[in-house]
């Protein structure tokens, strides 16, 4: 009886927009899926109605050669993948040329941590894209990549961030966050950026008046408590800086990597995690169901569990698809729009900072 009363009180707290603690966040998982979905959907509808945001973007992954070894990664060429590659600036620009012609507004560039490619390779690519296409939004350089460059070349986070801005990077993606708990992190991705470093890099980016995404990789060896801890750490930094424009819970992809996970999360567990993210993150505007990791069907359902953004058409994607996601060739604009409409939502094309560009009635 006591537990039931506690859950009733918890629901009332959410409805009254009271902030929840770590323990209360964990207790949200004890609510049934319908109740959680309703709570999250109420928050979503109050903010965005039936609007579902997306952008026309192109993902470019310029190299898969990596100095770091993460057990969950199927993309890096340092382990199972013998097909090493690094794109030249000319190859990158050719891709950008084609994507621009197809209407892309954002170029999303994330690489492995390649010890053969220096700061000039990164910054030169950004600069050349921005010089040729000043209107294109460049989203690039995860906190993990920034940390890698500082370790490899002996320069500070501040120096790398200032170089990014000088060379045309507009916003940062949220990759490399994985799970903040250091015990889990030690097992998943030892040697990579730590949780406190990840948060510090985004803090520095925000202090320069720039925006970024935040992610959480879940569904592997982490506990529910680890997920809540991760979300609340982001909430704390957002209170300080206000620089995160979206939170993206990424569903772990289980193929072709060294993390032997037997108990993959159910659709219910994934939807509960989306809903809880929406409930807890009162200060981050958008919750993204990144269809690349969630599957398109689950991402569509996630729109009723607090998510108001599906990312974008992406055109091509290499990192998640190498681990089994069905995302290698992106999705056409018409298909994307019709898919959102079929779920009873209104597709809204946005720019990278969530300014509305076109509403598809």
Secondary structure, 3 states (H helix, E strand, C coil): CHHHHHHHHHHHHHHCCCCCCHHHHHHHCCCCHHHHHHHHHHHHHHHHCCEEEEECEEEECCECCCCCCCCCCCCCCCCCCCCCCECCHHHHHHHHHHHHHCCCCEEEECCCCCCCCCHHHHHHHHHHHHHHCCCCEEEECCHHHHHHHHHHHCCCHHHHHHHHHHCCCCEECCCCCCCCCHHHHHHHHCCCCCHHHHHHHHHHHHHCCCCEEEEEEECCCCCHHHHHHHHHHHHHHHHHHCCEEEEEEEECCCCCCCCCCCCCCCHHHHHHHHHHHHHHCCCCCEEECCHHHHCHHHHHHHCCCCCCEEEECCCCCCCCHHHCCCCCCCCCHHHHHHHHHHCCCEEEEECCCCCEEEEEC
